[in-house]
Amino acid sequence: MTTIALRNMAIDQSGIIKAIKVSGELGRRLREMGLTPGTRISVCGRAPLKDPVAIRVLNSILTLRNNEAEYIQVEILPPIDDKDEQLGSVLP
């Protein structure tokens, strides 16, 4: 799967956080907001000038500046097909 920086994700794209590439105060603050490796996130929207980015994480919506989102590496998940979603547990 493809790994990219959160700042490069498109609206409605989802992924799993693989790494936080910053330490110090910013790294601590990101982890305190629930942005830790293994956490699923999705991009909900962006401001008109593309900064900040709104993400859904742990049933909450957070906004991050692009310079903060640059440090978060995300493994992109494939889009959900509406047909697969409707079938639910029928799929293997």
HTML snippet that shows the backbone in 3Dmol.js (N, CA, C, O; Angstrom):
<script src="https://3Dmol.org/build/3Dmol-min.js"></script>
<div id="view" style="width:600px;height:400px;position:relative"></div>
<script>
const pdb = `
ATOM      1  N   MET A   1       0.830  -1.185   0.000  1.00  0.00           N
ATOM      2  CA  MET A   1       0.000   0.000   0.000  1.00  0.00           C
ATOM      3  C   MET A   1       0.875   1.251   0.000  1.00  0.00           C
ATOM      4  O   MET A   1       2.050   1.201   0.365  1.00  0.00           O
ATOM      5  N   THR A   2       0.298   2.349  -0.406  1.00  0.00           N
ATOM      6  CA  THR A   2       1.010   3.607  -0.532  1.00  0.00           C
ATOM      7  C   THR A   2       1.031   4.364   0.796  1.00  0.00           C
ATOM      8  O   THR A   2       0.013   4.448   1.483  1.00  0.00           O
ATOM      9  N   THR A   3       2.190   4.912   1.153  1.00  0.00           N
ATOM     10  CA  THR A   3       2.322   5.747   2.343  1.00  0.00           C
ATOM     11  C   THR A   3       2.667   7.164   1.901  1.00  0.00           C
ATOM     12  O   THR A   3       3.624   7.383   1.160  1.00  0.00           O
ATOM     13  N   ILE A   4       1.858   8.136   2.376  1.00  0.00           N
ATOM     14  CA  ILE A   4       2.074   9.539   2.037  1.00  0.00           C
ATOM     15  C   ILE A   4       1.907  10.394   3.293  1.00  0.00           C
ATOM     16  O   ILE A   4       1.433   9.920   4.325  1.00  0.00           O
ATOM     17  N   ALA A   5       2.299  11.639   3.185  1.00  0.00           N
ATOM     18  CA  ALA A   5       2.084  12.585   4.287  1.00  0.00           C
ATOM     19  C   ALA A   5       0.600  12.971   4.325  1.00  0.00           C
ATOM     20  O   ALA A   5      -0.042  13.098   3.282  1.00  0.00           O
ATOM     21  N   LEU A   6       0.075  13.151   5.512  1.00  0.00           N
ATOM     22  CA  LEU A   6      -1.329  13.529   5.689  1.00  0.00           C
ATOM     23  C   LEU A   6      -1.676  14.783   4.890  1.00  0.00           C
ATOM     24  O   LEU A   6      -2.788  14.885   4.372  1.00  0.00           O
ATOM     25  N   ARG A   7      -0.772  15.721   4.779  1.00  0.00           N
ATOM     26  CA  ARG A   7      -1.067  16.962   4.051  1.00  0.00           C
ATOM     27  C   ARG A   7      -1.376  16.707   2.588  1.00  0.00           C
ATOM     28  O   ARG A   7      -2.006  17.551   1.951  1.00  0.00           O
ATOM     29  N   ASN A   8      -0.958  15.578   2.027  1.00  0.00           N
ATOM     30  CA  ASN A   8      -1.172  15.256   0.615  1.00  0.00           C
ATOM     31  C   ASN A   8      -2.418  14.402   0.364  1.00  0.00           C
ATOM     32  O   ASN A   8      -2.704  14.050  -0.780  1.00  0.00           O
ATOM     33  N   MET A   9      -3.151  14.071   1.412  1.00  0.00           N
ATOM     34  CA  MET A   9      -4.357  13.257   1.242  1.00  0.00           C
ATOM     35  C   MET A   9      -5.489  14.095   0.655  1.00  0.00           C
ATOM     36  O   MET A   9      -5.581  15.299   0.895  1.00  0.00           O
ATOM     37  N   ALA A  10      -6.345  13.436  -0.115  1.00  0.00           N
ATOM     38  CA  ALA A  10      -7.502  14.089  -0.722  1.00  0.00           C
ATOM     39  C   ALA A  10      -8.703  14.023   0.222  1.00  0.00           C
ATOM     40  O   ALA A  10      -8.735  13.209   1.145  1.00  0.00           O
ATOM     41  N   ILE A  11      -9.677  14.877  -0.018  1.00  0.00           N
ATOM     42  CA  ILE A  11     -10.919  14.839   0.752  1.00  0.00           C
ATOM     43  C   ILE A  11     -11.585  13.487   0.531  1.00  0.00           C
ATOM     44  O   ILE A  11     -11.595  12.972  -0.587  1.00  0.00           O
ATOM     45  N   ASP A  12     -12.141  12.913   1.594  1.00  0.00           N
ATOM     46  CA  ASP A  12     -12.796  11.603   1.635  1.00  0.00           C
ATOM     47  C   ASP A  12     -11.822  10.436   1.520  1.00  0.00           C
ATOM     48  O   ASP A  12     -12.262   9.296   1.369  1.00  0.00           O
ATOM     49  N   GLN A  13     -10.521  10.679   1.584  1.00  0.00           N
ATOM     50  CA  GLN A  13      -9.541   9.603   1.560  1.00  0.00           C
ATOM     51  C   GLN A  13      -9.284   9.153   2.992  1.00  0.00           C
ATOM     52  O   GLN A  13      -9.255   9.972   3.911  1.00  0.00           O
ATOM     53  N   SER A  14      -9.097   7.836   3.180  1.00  0.00           N
ATOM     54  CA  SER A  14      -8.875   7.272   4.509  1.00  0.00           C
ATOM     55  C   SER A  14      -7.542   6.550   4.556  1.00  0.00           C
ATOM     56  O   SER A  14      -6.986   6.161   3.529  1.00  0.00           O
ATOM     57  N   GLY A  15      -7.043   6.380   5.772  1.00  0.00           N
ATOM     58  CA  GLY A  15      -5.791   5.659   5.931  1.00  0.00           C
ATOM     59  C   GLY A  15      -5.507   5.343   7.383  1.00  0.00           C
ATOM     60  O   GLY A  15      -6.264   5.703   8.284  1.00  0.00           O
ATOM     61  N   ILE A  16      -4.390   4.658   7.584  1.00  0.00           N
ATOM     62  CA  ILE A  16      -3.922   4.280   8.911  1.00  0.00           C
ATOM     63  C   ILE A  16      -2.610   5.015   9.154  1.00  0.00           C
ATOM     64  O   ILE A  16      -1.715   4.983   8.309  1.00  0.00           O
ATOM     65  N   ILE A  17      -2.490   5.675  10.298  1.00  0.00           N
ATOM     66  CA  ILE A  17      -1.250   6.372  10.635  1.00  0.00           C
ATOM     67  C   ILE A  17      -0.147   5.344  10.822  1.00  0.00           C
ATOM     68  O   ILE A  17      -0.295   4.398  11.596  1.00  0.00           O
ATOM     69  N   LYS A  18       0.961   5.532  10.110  1.00  0.00           N
ATOM     70  CA  LYS A  18       2.125   4.649  10.213  1.00  0.00           C
ATOM     71  C   LYS A  18       3.205   5.235  11.099  1.00  0.00           C
ATOM     72  O   LYS A  18       3.877   4.492  11.815  1.00  0.00           O
ATOM     73  N   ALA A  19       3.393   6.552  11.071  1.00  0.00           N
ATOM     74  CA  ALA A  19       4.457   7.167  11.876  1.00  0.00           C
ATOM     75  C   ALA A  19       4.183   8.647  12.069  1.00  0.00           C
ATOM     76  O   ALA A  19       3.553   9.298  11.236  1.00  0.00           O
ATOM     77  N   ILE A  20       4.675   9.164  13.194  1.00  0.00           N
ATOM     78  CA  ILE A  20       4.697  10.594  13.470  1.00  0.00           C
ATOM     79  C   ILE A  20       6.170  10.977  13.427  1.00  0.00           C
ATOM     80  O   ILE A  20       6.941  10.552  14.286  1.00  0.00           O
ATOM     81  N   LYS A  21       6.568  11.769  12.446  1.00  0.00           N
ATOM     82  CA  LYS A  21       7.982  12.056  12.178  1.00  0.00           C
ATOM     83  C   LYS A  21       8.457  13.357  12.812  1.00  0.00           C
ATOM     84  O   LYS A  21       9.260  14.080  12.223  1.00  0.00           O
ATOM     85  N   VAL A  22       7.962  13.658  14.012  1.00  0.00           N
ATOM     86  CA  VAL A  22       8.399  14.844  14.732  1.00  0.00           C
ATOM     87  C   VAL A  22       8.422  14.521  16.226  1.00  0.00           C
ATOM     88  O   VAL A  22       7.608  13.742  16.723  1.00  0.00           O
ATOM     89  N   SER A  23       9.363  15.129  16.919  1.00  0.00           N
ATOM     90  CA  SER A  23       9.438  14.923  18.367  1.00  0.00           C
ATOM     91  C   SER A  23       9.211  16.264  19.059  1.00  0.00           C
ATOM     92  O   SER A  23       8.755  17.224  18.438  1.00  0.00           O
ATOM     93  N   GLY A  24       9.522  16.316  20.306  1.00  0.00           N
ATOM     94  CA  GLY A  24       9.375  17.557  21.060  1.00  0.00           C
ATOM     95  C   GLY A  24       7.924  17.899  21.336  1.00  0.00           C
ATOM     96  O   GLY A  24       7.059  17.024  21.385  1.00  0.00           O
ATOM     97  N   GLU A  25       7.672  19.186  21.516  1.00  0.00           N
ATOM     98  CA  GLU A  25       6.344  19.680  21.885  1.00  0.00           C
ATOM     99  C   GLU A  25       5.286  19.331  20.841  1.00  0.00           C
ATOM    100  O   GLU A  25       4.193  18.893  21.200  1.00  0.00           O
ATOM    101  N   LEU A  26       5.592  19.517  19.554  1.00  0.00           N
ATOM    102  CA  LEU A  26       4.618  19.209  18.501  1.00  0.00           C
ATOM    103  C   LEU A  26       4.306  17.724  18.460  1.00  0.00           C
ATOM    104  O   LEU A  26       3.139  17.350  18.343  1.00  0.00           O
ATOM    105  N   GLY A  27       5.313  16.867  18.551  1.00  0.00           N
ATOM    106  CA  GLY A  27       5.085  15.427  18.562  1.00  0.00           C
ATOM    107  C   GLY A  27       4.208  15.001  19.731  1.00  0.00           C
ATOM    108  O   GLY A  27       3.309  14.175  19.572  1.00  0.00           O
ATOM    109  N   ARG A  28       4.469  15.565  20.898  1.00  0.00           N
ATOM    110  CA  ARG A  28       3.669  15.244  22.088  1.00  0.00           C
ATOM    111  C   ARG A  28       2.227  15.693  21.899  1.00  0.00           C
ATOM    112  O   ARG A  28       1.293  14.963  22.232  1.00  0.00           O
ATOM    113  N   ARG A  29       2.050  16.899  21.363  1.00  0.00           N
ATOM    114  CA  ARG A  29       0.694  17.434  21.166  1.00  0.00           C
ATOM    115  C   ARG A  29      -0.095  16.582  20.169  1.00  0.00           C
ATOM    116  O   ARG A  29      -1.279  16.320  20.380  1.00  0.00           O
ATOM    117  N   LEU A  30       0.550  16.152  19.092  1.00  0.00           N
ATOM    118  CA  LEU A  30      -0.137  15.308  18.106  1.00  0.00           C
ATOM    119  C   LEU A  30      -0.562  13.979  18.730  1.00  0.00           C
ATOM    120  O   LEU A  30      -1.682  13.519  18.510  1.00  0.00           O
ATOM    121  N   ARG A  31       0.329  13.363  19.505  1.00  0.00           N
ATOM    122  CA  ARG A  31      -0.008  12.095  20.162  1.00  0.00           C
ATOM    123  C   ARG A  31      -1.126  12.273  21.185  1.00  0.00           C
ATOM    124  O   ARG A  31      -1.976  11.394  21.324  1.00  0.00           O
ATOM    125  N   GLU A  32      -1.139  13.392  21.899  1.00  0.00           N
ATOM    126  CA  GLU A  32      -2.200  13.650  22.874  1.00  0.00           C
ATOM    127  C   GLU A  32      -3.563  13.809  22.209  1.00  0.00           C
ATOM    128  O   GLU A  32      -4.591  13.539  22.831  1.00  0.00           O
ATOM    129  N   MET A  33      -3.580  14.246  20.954  1.00  0.00           N
ATOM    130  CA  MET A  33      -4.839  14.391  20.213  1.00  0.00           C
ATOM    131  C   MET A  33      -5.328  13.046  19.660  1.00  0.00           C
ATOM    132  O   MET A  33      -6.381  12.985  19.025  1.00  0.00           O
ATOM    133  N   GLY A  34      -4.574  11.977  19.896  1.00  0.00           N
ATOM    134  CA  GLY A  34      -4.982  10.662  19.419  1.00  0.00           C
ATOM    135  C   GLY A  34      -4.345  10.263  18.103  1.00  0.00           C
ATOM    136  O   GLY A  34      -4.695   9.229  17.535  1.00  0.00           O
ATOM    137  N   LEU A  35      -3.424  11.057  17.616  1.00  0.00           N
ATOM    138  CA  LEU A  35      -2.756  10.763  16.347  1.00  0.00           C
ATOM    139  C   LEU A  35      -1.531   9.897  16.628  1.00  0.00           C
ATOM    140  O   LEU A  35      -0.411  10.396  16.743  1.00  0.00           O
ATOM    141  N   THR A  36      -1.765   8.603  16.736  1.00  0.00           N
ATOM    142  CA  THR A  36      -0.712   7.646  17.040  1.00  0.00           C
ATOM    143  C   THR A  36      -0.686   6.564  15.967  1.00  0.00           C
ATOM    144  O   THR A  36      -1.701   6.315  15.316  1.00  0.00           O
ATOM    145  N   PRO A  37       0.469   5.916  15.776  1.00  0.00           N
ATOM    146  CA  PRO A  37       0.544   4.842  14.785  1.00  0.00           C
ATOM    147  C   PRO A  37      -0.528   3.772  15.032  1.00  0.00           C
ATOM    148  O   PRO A  37      -0.768   3.359  16.166  1.00  0.00           O
ATOM    149  N   GLY A  38      -1.161   3.340  13.942  1.00  0.00           N
ATOM    150  CA  GLY A  38      -2.224   2.338  14.021  1.00  0.00           C
ATOM    151  C   GLY A  38      -3.625   2.927  14.056  1.00  0.00           C
ATOM    152  O   GLY A  38      -4.605   2.190  13.948  1.00  0.00           O
ATOM    153  N   THR A  39      -3.737   4.235  14.204  1.00  0.00           N
ATOM    154  CA  THR A  39      -5.040   4.893  14.278  1.00  0.00           C
ATOM    155  C   THR A  39      -5.567   5.183  12.882  1.00  0.00           C
ATOM    156  O   THR A  39      -4.833   5.672  12.023  1.00  0.00           O
ATOM    157  N   ARG A  40      -6.843   4.881  12.655  1.00  0.00           N
ATOM    158  CA  ARG A  40      -7.470   5.154  11.368  1.00  0.00           C
ATOM    159  C   ARG A  40      -7.936   6.606  11.330  1.00  0.00           C
ATOM    160  O   ARG A  40      -8.503   7.112  12.298  1.00  0.00           O
ATOM    161  N   ILE A  41      -7.692   7.267  10.204  1.00  0.00           N
ATOM    162  CA  ILE A  41      -8.125   8.652  10.011  1.00  0.00           C
ATOM    163  C   ILE A  41      -8.751   8.795   8.628  1.00  0.00           C
ATOM    164  O   ILE A  41      -8.524   7.973   7.741  1.00  0.00           O
ATOM    165  N   SER A  42      -9.537   9.844   8.462  1.00  0.00           N
ATOM    166  CA  SER A  42     -10.056  10.180   7.132  1.00  0.00           C
ATOM    167  C   SER A  42     -10.126  11.703   7.022  1.00  0.00           C
ATOM    168  O   SER A  42     -10.387  12.403   8.001  1.00  0.00           O
ATOM    169  N   VAL A  43      -9.890  12.192   5.815  1.00  0.00           N
ATOM    170  CA  VAL A  43      -9.912  13.633   5.570  1.00  0.00           C
ATOM    171  C   VAL A  43     -11.351  14.049   5.297  1.00  0.00           C
ATOM    172  O   VAL A  43     -11.985  13.542   4.371  1.00  0.00           O
ATOM    173  N   CYS A  44     -11.867  14.977   6.109  1.00  0.00           N
ATOM    174  CA  CYS A  44     -13.256  15.449   5.987  1.00  0.00           C
ATOM    175  C   CYS A  44     -13.372  16.671   5.093  1.00  0.00           C
ATOM    176  O   CYS A  44     -14.376  16.840   4.402  1.00  0.00           O
ATOM    177  N   GLY A  45     -12.362  17.519   5.099  1.00  0.00           N
ATOM    178  CA  GLY A  45     -12.447  18.738   4.307  1.00  0.00           C
ATOM    179  C   GLY A  45     -11.204  19.579   4.443  1.00  0.00           C
ATOM    180  O   GLY A  45     -10.294  19.273   5.214  1.00  0.00           O
ATOM    181  N   ARG A  46     -11.191  20.648   3.672  1.00  0.00           N
ATOM    182  CA  ARG A  46     -10.077  21.594   3.697  1.00  0.00           C
ATOM    183  C   ARG A  46     -10.638  23.005   3.598  1.00  0.00           C
ATOM    184  O   ARG A  46     -11.713  23.224   3.040  1.00  0.00           O
ATOM    185  N   ALA A  47      -9.903  23.944   4.141  1.00  0.00           N
ATOM    186  CA  ALA A  47     -10.273  25.351   4.021  1.00  0.00           C
ATOM    187  C   ALA A  47     -10.114  25.781   2.563  1.00  0.00           C
ATOM    188  O   ALA A  47      -9.444  25.095   1.792  1.00  0.00           O
ATOM    189  N   PRO A  48     -10.716  26.898   2.177  1.00  0.00           N
ATOM    190  CA  PRO A  48     -10.642  27.344   0.774  1.00  0.00           C
ATOM    191  C   PRO A  48      -9.223  27.469   0.218  1.00  0.00           C
ATOM    192  O   PRO A  48      -9.014  27.228  -0.971  1.00  0.00           O
ATOM    193  N   LEU A  49      -8.262  27.833   1.032  1.00  0.00           N
ATOM    194  CA  LEU A  49      -6.879  27.932   0.555  1.00  0.00           C
ATOM    195  C   LEU A  49      -6.075  26.670   0.866  1.00  0.00           C
ATOM    196  O   LEU A  49      -4.845  26.702   0.876  1.00  0.00           O
ATOM    197  N   LYS A  50      -6.776  25.548   1.123  1.00  0.00           N
ATOM    198  CA  LYS A  50      -6.188  24.218   1.372  1.00  0.00           C
ATOM    199  C   LYS A  50      -5.484  24.073   2.715  1.00  0.00           C
ATOM    200  O   LYS A  50      -4.854  23.046   2.968  1.00  0.00           O
ATOM    201  N   ASP A  51      -5.575  25.065   3.569  1.00  0.00           N
ATOM    202  CA  ASP A  51      -4.926  24.998   4.868  1.00  0.00           C
ATOM    203  C   ASP A  51      -5.812  25.717   5.880  1.00  0.00           C
ATOM    204  O   ASP A  51      -6.065  26.907   5.691  1.00  0.00           O
ATOM    205  N   PRO A  52      -6.292  25.086   6.921  1.00  0.00           N
ATOM    206  CA  PRO A  52      -5.932  23.766   7.444  1.00  0.00           C
ATOM    207  C   PRO A  52      -6.746  22.639   6.822  1.00  0.00           C
ATOM    208  O   PRO A  52      -7.617  22.855   5.979  1.00  0.00           O
ATOM    209  N   VAL A  53      -6.424  21.415   7.277  1.00  0.00           N
ATOM    210  CA  VAL A  53      -7.121  20.217   6.840  1.00  0.00           C
ATOM    211  C   VAL A  53      -7.930  19.678   8.027  1.00  0.00           C
ATOM    212  O   VAL A  53      -7.434  19.646   9.153  1.00  0.00           O
ATOM    213  N   ALA A  54      -9.172  19.257   7.774  1.00  0.00           N
ATOM    214  CA  ALA A  54     -10.030  18.682   8.818  1.00  0.00           C
ATOM    215  C   ALA A  54      -9.996  17.165   8.668  1.00  0.00           C
ATOM    216  O   ALA A  54     -10.204  16.636   7.576  1.00  0.00           O
ATOM    217  N   ILE A  55      -9.731  16.468   9.775  1.00  0.00           N
ATOM    218  CA  ILE A  55      -9.677  15.009   9.739  1.00  0.00           C
ATOM    219  C   ILE A  55     -10.584  14.425  10.809  1.00  0.00           C
ATOM    220  O   ILE A  55     -10.801  15.027  11.860  1.00  0.00           O
ATOM    221  N   ARG A  56     -11.106  13.246  10.523  1.00  0.00           N
ATOM    222  CA  ARG A  56     -11.881  12.494  11.510  1.00  0.00           C
ATOM    223  C   ARG A  56     -10.949  11.456  12.120  1.00  0.00           C
ATOM    224  O   ARG A  56     -10.347  10.650  11.411  1.00  0.00           O
ATOM    225  N   VAL A  57     -10.842  11.489  13.436  1.00  0.00           N
ATOM    226  CA  VAL A  57     -10.007  10.543  14.172  1.00  0.00           C
ATOM    227  C   VAL A  57     -10.694  10.233  15.498  1.00  0.00           C
ATOM    228  O   VAL A  57     -11.084  11.146  16.226  1.00  0.00           O
ATOM    229  N   LEU A  58     -10.839   8.971  15.807  1.00  0.00           N
ATOM    230  CA  LEU A  58     -11.445   8.535  17.071  1.00  0.00           C
ATOM    231  C   LEU A  58     -12.804   9.194  17.317  1.00  0.00           C
ATOM    232  O   LEU A  58     -13.061   9.678  18.419  1.00  0.00           O
ATOM    233  N   ASN A  59     -13.663   9.217  16.318  1.00  0.00           N
ATOM    234  CA  ASN A  59     -15.008   9.791  16.394  1.00  0.00           C
ATOM    235  C   ASN A  59     -15.023  11.283  16.730  1.00  0.00           C
ATOM    236  O   ASN A  59     -16.007  11.798  17.261  1.00  0.00           O
ATOM    237  N   SER A  60     -13.939  11.960  16.421  1.00  0.00           N
ATOM    238  CA  SER A  60     -13.854  13.407  16.592  1.00  0.00           C
ATOM    239  C   SER A  60     -13.335  14.016  15.300  1.00  0.00           C
ATOM    240  O   SER A  60     -12.762  13.324  14.458  1.00  0.00           O
ATOM    241  N   ILE A  61     -13.539  15.306  15.155  1.00  0.00           N
ATOM    242  CA  ILE A  61     -12.976  16.003  14.007  1.00  0.00           C
ATOM    243  C   ILE A  61     -11.941  16.986  14.529  1.00  0.00           C
ATOM    244  O   ILE A  61     -12.222  17.803  15.405  1.00  0.00           O
ATOM    245  N   LEU A  62     -10.735  16.891  13.972  1.00  0.00           N
ATOM    246  CA  LEU A  62      -9.628  17.775  14.325  1.00  0.00           C
ATOM    247  C   LEU A  62      -9.221  18.569  13.103  1.00  0.00           C
ATOM    248  O   LEU A  62      -9.436  18.130  11.973  1.00  0.00           O
ATOM    249  N   THR A  63      -8.640  19.723  13.319  1.00  0.00           N
ATOM    250  CA  THR A  63      -8.040  20.457  12.207  1.00  0.00           C
ATOM    251  C   THR A  63      -6.551  20.610  12.490  1.00  0.00           C
ATOM    252  O   THR A  63      -6.135  20.860  13.621  1.00  0.00           O
ATOM    253  N   LEU A  64      -5.765  20.453  11.438  1.00  0.00           N
ATOM    254  CA  LEU A  64      -4.321  20.602  11.526  1.00  0.00           C
ATOM    255  C   LEU A  64      -3.847  21.522  10.425  1.00  0.00           C
ATOM    256  O   LEU A  64      -4.386  21.513   9.319  1.00  0.00           O
ATOM    257  N   ARG A  65      -2.843  22.311  10.728  1.00  0.00           N
ATOM    258  CA  ARG A  65      -2.192  23.097   9.683  1.00  0.00           C
ATOM    259  C   ARG A  65      -1.395  22.142   8.801  1.00  0.00           C
ATOM    260  O   ARG A  65      -0.975  21.078   9.258  1.00  0.00           O
ATOM    261  N   ASN A  66      -1.189  22.511   7.559  1.00  0.00           N
ATOM    262  CA  ASN A  66      -0.425  21.655   6.649  1.00  0.00           C
ATOM    263  C   ASN A  66       0.999  21.425   7.141  1.00  0.00           C
ATOM    264  O   ASN A  66       1.550  20.342   6.944  1.00  0.00           O
ATOM    265  N   ASN A  67       1.607  22.429   7.781  1.00  0.00           N
ATOM    266  CA  ASN A  67       2.969  22.215   8.270  1.00  0.00           C
ATOM    267  C   ASN A  67       3.005  21.185   9.401  1.00  0.00           C
ATOM    268  O   ASN A  67       4.038  20.550   9.611  1.00  0.00           O
ATOM    269  N   GLU A  68       1.901  21.004  10.135  1.00  0.00           N
ATOM    270  CA  GLU A  68       1.804  19.949  11.153  1.00  0.00           C
ATOM    271  C   GLU A  68       1.481  18.606  10.497  1.00  0.00           C
ATOM    272  O   GLU A  68       2.034  17.574  10.878  1.00  0.00           O
ATOM    273  N   ALA A  69       0.591  18.626   9.520  1.00  0.00           N
ATOM    274  CA  ALA A  69       0.173  17.393   8.841  1.00  0.00           C
ATOM    275  C   ALA A  69       1.308  16.772   8.032  1.00  0.00           C
ATOM    276  O   ALA A  69       1.271  15.581   7.721  1.00  0.00           O
ATOM    277  N   GLU A  70       2.305  17.564   7.694  1.00  0.00           N
ATOM    278  CA  GLU A  70       3.455  17.059   6.933  1.00  0.00           C
ATOM    279  C   GLU A  70       4.208  15.967   7.686  1.00  0.00           C
ATOM    280  O   GLU A  70       4.803  15.089   7.061  1.00  0.00           O
ATOM    281  N   TYR A  71       4.193  16.007   9.019  1.00  0.00           N
ATOM    282  CA  TYR A  71       4.942  15.062   9.841  1.00  0.00           C
ATOM    283  C   TYR A  71       4.225  13.730  10.055  1.00  0.00           C
ATOM    284  O   TYR A  71       4.811  12.809  10.625  1.00  0.00           O
ATOM    285  N   ILE A  72       2.979  13.605   9.615  1.00  0.00           N
ATOM    286  CA  ILE A  72       2.193  12.393   9.866  1.00  0.00           C
ATOM    287  C   ILE A  72       2.181  11.550   8.595  1.00  0.00           C
ATOM    288  O   ILE A  72       1.640  11.967   7.571  1.00  0.00           O
ATOM    289  N   GLN A  73       2.782  10.359   8.666  1.00  0.00           N
ATOM    290  CA  GLN A  73       2.830   9.435   7.536  1.00  0.00           C
ATOM    291  C   GLN A  73       1.631   8.488   7.628  1.00  0.00           C
ATOM    292  O   GLN A  73       1.387   7.884   8.673  1.00  0.00           O
ATOM    293  N   VAL A  74       0.883   8.366   6.520  1.00  0.00           N
ATOM    294  CA  VAL A  74      -0.365   7.601   6.507  1.00  0.00           C
ATOM    295  C   VAL A  74      -0.319   6.573   5.387  1.00  0.00           C
ATOM    296  O   VAL A  74       0.064   6.883   4.259  1.00  0.00           O
ATOM    297  N   GLU A  75      -0.715   5.341   5.712  1.00  0.00           N
ATOM    298  CA  GLU A  75      -0.881   4.297   4.698  1.00  0.00           C
ATOM    299  C   GLU A  75      -2.306   4.407   4.175  1.00  0.00           C
ATOM    300  O   GLU A  75      -3.264   4.241   4.929  1.00  0.00           O
ATOM    301  N   ILE A  76      -2.444   4.684   2.894  1.00  0.00           N
ATOM    302  CA  ILE A  76      -3.747   4.921   2.282  1.00  0.00           C
ATOM    303  C   ILE A  76      -4.527   3.615   2.165  1.00  0.00           C
ATOM    304  O   ILE A  76      -3.991   2.597   1.726  1.00  0.00           O
ATOM    305  N   LEU A  77      -5.793   3.655   2.561  1.00  0.00           N
ATOM    306  CA  LEU A  77      -6.689   2.507   2.414  1.00  0.00           C
ATOM    307  C   LEU A  77      -7.437   2.607   1.091  1.00  0.00           C
ATOM    308  O   LEU A  77      -7.722   3.710   0.624  1.00  0.00           O
ATOM    309  N   PRO A  78      -7.757   1.474   0.485  1.00  0.00           N
ATOM    310  CA  PRO A  78      -8.532   1.532  -0.765  1.00  0.00           C
ATOM    311  C   PRO A  78      -9.921   2.084  -0.496  1.00  0.00           C
ATOM    312  O   PRO A  78     -10.464   1.887   0.591  1.00  0.00           O
ATOM    313  N   PRO A  79     -10.509   2.779  -1.480  1.00  0.00           N
ATOM    314  CA  PRO A  79     -11.866   3.322  -1.279  1.00  0.00           C
ATOM    315  C   PRO A  79     -12.872   2.201  -1.073  1.00  0.00           C
ATOM    316  O   PRO A  79     -12.718   1.102  -1.607  1.00  0.00           O
ATOM    317  N   ILE A  80     -13.903   2.495  -0.290  1.00  0.00           N
ATOM    318  CA  ILE A  80     -14.963   1.524  -0.031  1.00  0.00           C
ATOM    319  C   ILE A  80     -15.954   1.576  -1.180  1.00  0.00           C
ATOM    320  O   ILE A  80     -16.458   2.643  -1.529  1.00  0.00           O
ATOM    321  N   ASP A  81     -16.228   0.431  -1.760  1.00  0.00           N
ATOM    322  CA  ASP A  81     -17.209   0.331  -2.830  1.00  0.00           C
ATOM    323  C   ASP A  81     -18.596   0.276  -2.188  1.00  0.00           C
ATOM    324  O   ASP A  81     -18.815  -0.502  -1.259  1.00  0.00           O
ATOM    325  N   ASP A  82     -19.532   1.094  -2.674  1.00  0.00           N
ATOM    326  CA  ASP A  82     -20.889   1.120  -2.106  1.00  0.00           C
ATOM    327  C   ASP A  82     -21.516  -0.261  -2.114  1.00  0.00           C
ATOM    328  O   ASP A  82     -22.236  -0.612  -1.179  1.00  0.00           O
ATOM    329  N   LYS A  83     -21.264  -1.046  -3.135  1.00  0.00           N
ATOM    330  CA  LYS A  83     -21.833  -2.382  -3.227  1.00  0.00           C
ATOM    331  C   LYS A  83     -21.296  -3.268  -2.104  1.00  0.00           C
ATOM    332  O   LYS A  83     -22.058  -4.012  -1.487  1.00  0.00           O
ATOM    333  N   ASP A  84     -19.977  -3.194  -1.832  1.00  0.00           N
ATOM    334  CA  ASP A  84     -19.381  -3.968  -0.751  1.00  0.00           C
ATOM    335  C   ASP A  84     -19.953  -3.557   0.591  1.00  0.00           C
ATOM    336  O   ASP A  84     -20.190  -4.409   1.447  1.00  0.00           O
ATOM    337  N   GLU A  85     -20.181  -2.268   0.791  1.00  0.00           N
ATOM    338  CA  GLU A  85     -20.735  -1.767   2.037  1.00  0.00           C
ATOM    339  C   GLU A  85     -22.138  -2.306   2.275  1.00  0.00           C
ATOM    340  O   GLU A  85     -22.491  -2.612   3.414  1.00  0.00           O
ATOM    341  N   GLN A  86     -22.942  -2.427   1.230  1.00  0.00           N
ATOM    342  CA  GLN A  86     -24.304  -2.913   1.358  1.00  0.00           C
ATOM    343  C   GLN A  86     -24.340  -4.396   1.680  1.00  0.00           C
ATOM    344  O   GLN A  86     -25.249  -4.856   2.370  1.00  0.00           O
ATOM    345  N   LEU A  87     -23.355  -5.158   1.187  1.00  0.00           N
ATOM    346  CA  LEU A  87     -23.347  -6.584   1.426  1.00  0.00           C
ATOM    347  C   LEU A  87     -22.931  -6.917   2.843  1.00  0.00           C
ATOM    348  O   LEU A  87     -23.299  -7.968   3.367  1.00  0.00           O
ATOM    349  N   GLY A  88     -22.175  -6.046   3.463  1.00  0.00           N
ATOM    350  CA  GLY A  88     -21.792  -6.205   4.870  1.00  0.00           C
ATOM    351  C   GLY A  88     -21.048  -7.486   5.122  1.00  0.00           C
ATOM    352  O   GLY A  88     -20.006  -7.727   4.514  1.00  0.00           O
ATOM    353  N   SER A  89     -21.571  -8.335   6.027  1.00  0.00           N
ATOM    354  CA  SER A  89     -20.866  -9.537   6.456  1.00  0.00           C
ATOM    355  C   SER A  89     -20.964 -10.681   5.463  1.00  0.00           C
ATOM    356  O   SER A  89     -20.406 -11.748   5.716  1.00  0.00           O
ATOM    357  N   VAL A  90     -21.643 -10.503   4.359  1.00  0.00           N
ATOM    358  CA  VAL A  90     -21.753 -11.558   3.353  1.00  0.00           C
ATOM    359  C   VAL A  90     -20.398 -11.789   2.682  1.00  0.00           C
ATOM    360  O   VAL A  90     -20.100 -12.904   2.253  1.00  0.00           O
ATOM    361  N   LEU A  91     -19.575 -10.735   2.590  1.00  0.00           N
ATOM    362  CA  LEU A  91     -18.277 -10.847   1.943  1.00  0.00           C
ATOM    363  C   LEU A  91     -17.312 -11.597   2.850  1.00  0.00           C
ATOM    364  O   LEU A  91     -17.404 -11.500   4.074  1.00  0.00           O
ATOM    365  N   PRO A  92     -16.383 -12.346   2.251  1.00  0.00           N
ATOM    366  CA  PRO A  92     -15.397 -13.097   3.057  1.00  0.00           C
ATOM    367  C   PRO A  92     -14.452 -12.184   3.780  1.00  0.00           C
ATOM    368  O   PRO A  92     -13.568 -12.653   4.497  1.00  0.00           O
TER     369      PRO A  92
END
`;
const viewer = $3Dmol.createViewer("view");
viewer.addModel(pdb, "pdb");
viewer.setStyle({}, {cartoon: {color: "spectrum"}});
viewer.zoomTo();
viewer.render();
</script>
